[in-house]
Amino acid sequence: MAVDMKPVTFRTPSPKLDKIDALAEAQQRDRTFILNEAIDHYLAMQEYHIGLIQDGLRDAEAGNVVSHQNVGQALAAERASRKSKARR
């Protein structure tokens, strides 16, 4: 299935473009391939983060939260446990 490709133009610093071109050469690919791969990875990471945020918001709306004080107490207990183990 052919994908409708459209040209995009943007400005980037020369050192960054040099790195992109070096990577393309090392992979025996063209600049377009490298840039599309980078965009795909960026979009996937953003979609993943948005999903995590949405999950957190749903948990908060459902009341599934932990107070700041409880988190602090749990971290303090963990630190104390690690210090006592390190002394042994």
Secondary structure as GFF3:
##gff-version 3
##sequence-region A 1 88
A	DSSP	alpha_helix	14	26	.	.	.	ID=ss1
A	DSSP	alpha_helix	31	61	.	.	.	ID=ss2
A	DSSP	alpha_helix	68	87	.	.	.	ID=ss3
###
